[in-house]
């Protein structure tokens, strides 16, 4: 492409999510059911008080393109949250990948779900090979400067939180498997319970009072309970009116 005068902005000349691969042929599919269910639970319960759902984007096992100089380089976080970007309003607008140079906003938080085969890389214990892309840790810490990086090991019930301090991630000392994000007015913690009919340890968001944010199923159950309580209240009122000689159906 010929250079124009003045030069065109990068968003017009660099590849978009439609031009870049959205799948890695060397890593087809998901590693296990947990990596399917856990991101769903995080998505359902991520309800920040400071950002409406229309002003944030949640990516799950989605290609994250981060370097306009190396346009095919990408990472694929298990779960990540971007603040201050619009979510798709139409199906055809739904993102195939998250391309940082197009969006102009890097993720606020990345969550990696520890697996035995990825533990070293997830925890920044691997080194970059010559002539190879940077490691996952390097991309999150140095390329994108993502403010928070969370790693959850369900095998050992271990939650690690790393916060970007200056130019490096620093491990946050937490006395229990919970961490409060002041920017979101939400906390992220380890919850013991049943999700998708499966009992276990799960990462889940909680509110300022320490209450776990309800899932879609729990919200539906709460609505049913409220409707039943309202029906019972109306029935009690109708019975009371009848006892007074008043027909509630002819008021």
C-alpha positions as CSV (number, residue, x, y, z in Angstrom):
1,X,0.0,0.0,0.0
2,X,1.3,3.4,-0.9
3,X,1.8,5.9,1.8
4,X,-0.5,8.9,1.8
5,X,0.1,12.5,2.8
6,X,-0.9,12.9,5.5
7,X,-0.5,9.3,6.5
8,X,-3.6,7.3,7.2
9,X,-4.3,6.3,10.8
10,X,-3.3,2.8,11.8
11,X,-6.9,1.8,12.2
12,X,-7.4,2.2,8.5
13,X,-4.2,0.5,7.2
14,X,-3.5,-2.3,9.7
15,X,-5.4,-5.6,9.6
16,X,-8.6,-5.9,11.5
17,X,-10.2,-8.8,13.3
18,X,-11.7,-9.8,9.9
19,X,-8.2,-10.2,8.4
20,X,-6.6,-12.0,11.2
21,X,-7.0,-15.7,12.1
22,X,-9.5,-16.3,15.0
23,X,-8.4,-19.9,15.7
24,X,-5.0,-21.5,16.3
25,X,-4.8,-24.7,14.3
26,X,-2.2,-26.1,16.7
27,X,-4.6,-25.7,19.7
28,X,-8.0,-26.6,18.5
29,X,-10.9,-26.6,21.0
30,X,-10.9,-26.2,24.7
31,X,-8.6,-28.2,27.1
32,X,-11.4,-29.4,29.4
33,X,-14.9,-28.8,30.6
34,X,-13.7,-26.6,33.5
35,X,-12.2,-24.2,30.9
36,X,-15.7,-24.0,29.4
37,X,-17.8,-23.6,32.6
38,X,-15.5,-21.3,34.7
39,X,-15.4,-18.5,32.1
40,X,-19.2,-18.6,31.9
41,X,-19.5,-18.2,35.6
42,X,-17.1,-15.2,35.6
43,X,-19.1,-13.6,32.7
44,X,-22.5,-14.1,34.4
45,X,-21.4,-12.7,37.7
46,X,-19.2,-9.8,36.4
47,X,-21.6,-6.9,37.2
48,X,-19.5,-3.8,38.0
49,X,-21.3,-0.9,39.7
50,X,-18.9,1.5,37.9
51,X,-19.3,0.2,34.3
52,X,-22.6,-0.8,32.7
53,X,-22.5,-3.9,30.6
54,X,-22.7,-1.9,27.4
55,X,-19.3,-0.2,28.2
56,X,-17.2,-3.2,28.7
57,X,-16.1,-6.3,26.8
58,X,-15.4,-9.8,28.1
59,X,-13.3,-12.2,26.1
60,X,-13.2,-15.9,26.6
61,X,-10.5,-18.0,24.9
62,X,-10.4,-15.3,22.2
63,X,-7.3,-14.3,20.2
64,X,-5.8,-11.2,21.7
65,X,-3.6,-9.4,19.0
66,X,-1.3,-7.0,20.7
67,X,1.6,-5.9,18.4
68,X,1.0,-4.0,15.1
69,X,4.6,-4.6,14.1
70,X,4.0,-8.4,14.3
71,X,0.5,-8.7,13.2
72,X,0.0,-12.4,13.6
73,X,1.4,-12.5,17.2
74,X,-1.3,-13.1,19.7
75,X,-2.2,-14.7,23.0
76,X,-5.4,-16.4,24.0
77,X,-6.3,-15.7,27.6
78,X,-8.8,-17.9,29.3
79,X,-10.8,-14.8,30.3
80,X,-10.2,-11.1,30.1
81,X,-12.1,-7.9,30.8
82,X,-11.8,-4.6,28.9
83,X,-13.3,-1.4,30.3
84,X,-14.5,1.6,28.3
85,X,-15.3,-0.1,25.0
86,X,-18.7,-0.8,23.4
87,X,-20.0,-4.3,23.2
88,X,-21.6,-5.5,20.0
89,X,-25.2,-4.4,19.5
90,X,-25.8,-6.6,16.4
91,X,-24.7,-10.2,15.8
92,X,-22.6,-9.2,12.8
93,X,-20.6,-6.8,15.0
94,X,-19.6,-9.5,17.5
95,X,-15.8,-9.7,17.7
96,X,-13.9,-12.5,16.1
97,X,-10.8,-11.5,18.0
98,X,-9.7,-8.6,20.1
99,X,-7.3,-6.4,18.2
100,X,-5.6,-3.9,20.5
101,X,-4.5,-1.5,17.7
102,X,-8.0,-1.3,16.4
103,X,-9.7,-1.0,19.8
104,X,-7.1,1.4,21.2
105,X,-7.8,0.0,24.7
106,X,-5.9,-2.8,26.4
107,X,-7.6,-5.2,28.9
108,X,-8.0,-4.2,32.5
109,X,-7.8,-7.7,33.8
110,X,-6.7,-11.1,32.5
111,X,-7.5,-14.4,34.3
112,X,-5.7,-17.6,33.5
113,X,-6.9,-21.0,34.7
114,X,-3.9,-23.0,35.7
115,X,-3.3,-26.3,33.9
116,X,-0.3,-28.6,34.6
117,X,0.9,-28.0,31.0
118,X,0.8,-24.2,31.2
119,X,1.7,-23.6,34.8
120,X,5.3,-22.4,34.1
121,X,4.2,-20.0,31.4
122,X,1.2,-18.7,33.3
123,X,3.4,-17.8,36.3
124,X,6.1,-16.1,34.2
125,X,8.7,-18.9,34.7
126,X,9.5,-19.4,31.0
127,X,11.9,-17.5,29.0
128,X,11.4,-16.1,25.5
129,X,13.0,-18.2,22.8
130,X,15.2,-16.4,20.2
131,X,13.2,-15.2,17.2
132,X,10.0,-16.2,18.9
133,X,7.1,-14.1,20.2
134,X,7.3,-12.9,23.8
135,X,5.9,-15.1,26.6
136,X,2.4,-14.6,27.9
137,X,3.7,-12.9,31.0
138,X,5.8,-10.5,29.0
139,X,2.9,-9.6,26.8
140,X,0.6,-8.9,29.7
141,X,3.2,-7.1,31.8
142,X,5.4,-5.2,29.3
143,X,3.6,-5.0,25.9
144,X,0.0,-4.3,27.1
145,X,0.7,-3.3,30.7
146,X,-2.5,-4.9,31.9
147,X,-3.2,-3.5,35.4
148,X,-4.2,-6.9,36.9
149,X,-3.3,-10.5,36.2
150,X,-5.0,-13.3,38.1
151,X,-4.0,-17.0,38.1
152,X,-6.3,-19.6,39.6
153,X,-5.2,-23.1,40.5
154,X,-8.3,-25.2,41.3
155,X,-6.2,-28.2,42.1
156,X,-4.6,-26.5,45.1
157,X,-7.4,-23.9,45.8
158,X,-4.8,-21.2,45.1
159,X,-5.6,-17.7,43.9
160,X,-2.7,-15.5,42.8
161,X,-3.2,-11.8,42.1
162,X,-0.5,-9.7,40.4
163,X,-0.8,-6.0,40.2
164,X,1.2,-3.8,37.8
165,X,3.4,-1.6,39.9
166,X,5.7,0.6,37.8
167,X,6.9,-1.6,35.0
168,X,6.6,-5.0,36.8
169,X,4.0,-7.3,38.2
170,X,4.1,-7.6,42.0
171,X,2.3,-10.4,43.8
172,X,-0.4,-9.1,46.0
173,X,-0.5,-10.6,49.5
174,X,-4.0,-11.9,50.3
175,X,-4.9,-13.6,53.5
176,X,-7.8,-15.4,51.9
177,X,-8.6,-16.3,48.3
178,X,-10.4,-13.0,47.6
179,X,-9.3,-9.7,46.1
180,X,-11.3,-6.4,45.9
181,X,-11.1,-4.3,42.7
182,X,-11.7,-0.8,43.8
183,X,-12.1,0.4,40.2
184,X,-14.9,-2.0,39.6
185,X,-16.5,-2.0,43.1
186,X,-16.4,-5.7,42.8
187,X,-14.3,-8.5,44.3
188,X,-13.1,-11.8,42.9
189,X,-12.9,-14.8,45.1
190,X,-12.9,-18.6,45.3
191,X,-16.4,-20.0,45.9
192,X,-17.3,-23.6,46.9
193,X,-20.5,-24.6,45.3
194,X,-22.4,-26.1,42.5
195,X,-22.4,-24.5,39.0
196,X,-23.7,-26.2,35.9
197,X,-24.7,-29.1,38.2
198,X,-21.1,-29.6,39.1
199,X,-19.8,-29.2,42.6
200,X,-16.3,-27.7,43.1
201,X,-14.1,-24.6,43.6
202,X,-15.0,-21.8,41.3
203,X,-13.8,-18.2,40.7
204,X,-16.8,-15.9,41.2
205,X,-17.4,-12.1,41.7
206,X,-18.9,-10.7,44.9
207,X,-20.2,-7.3,46.0
208,X,-19.1,-4.7,48.6
209,X,-21.1,-6.6,51.3
210,X,-19.4,-9.8,50.5
211,X,-22.4,-11.4,48.8
212,X,-21.7,-13.5,45.7
213,X,-23.2,-12.0,42.6
214,X,-26.0,-14.3,41.4
215,X,-25.8,-16.3,38.3
216,X,-28.4,-16.2,35.5
217,X,-30.1,-19.3,37.0
218,X,-30.0,-17.9,40.5
219,X,-31.5,-14.6,39.3
220,X,-34.3,-16.5,37.5
221,X,-35.0,-18.4,40.8
222,X,-35.0,-15.2,42.7
223,X,-37.6,-13.7,40.3
224,X,-39.8,-16.8,40.7
225,X,-39.6,-16.5,44.5
226,X,-40.5,-12.8,44.4
227,X,-43.4,-13.6,42.0
228,X,-44.6,-16.4,44.3
229,X,-44.3,-14.1,47.4
230,X,-46.3,-11.4,45.6
231,X,-49.0,-14.0,44.6
232,X,-49.3,-15.2,48.2
233,X,-49.5,-11.6,49.5
234,X,-52.3,-10.8,47.0
235,X,-54.1,-14.0,48.0
236,X,-53.9,-13.1,51.8
237,X,-55.2,-9.7,51.0
238,X,-58.1,-11.1,49.0
239,X,-59.0,-13.5,51.8
240,X,-58.9,-10.6,54.3
241,X,-61.3,-8.6,52.1
242,X,-63.7,-11.6,51.8
243,X,-63.7,-11.9,55.6
244,X,-64.9,-8.3,55.7
245,X,-67.6,-9.0,53.2
246,X,-65.8,-7.4,50.3
247,X,-65.5,-9.2,46.9
248,X,-61.9,-8.5,45.8
249,X,-62.9,-9.3,42.2
250,X,-65.4,-6.5,42.1
251,X,-63.5,-3.6,43.5
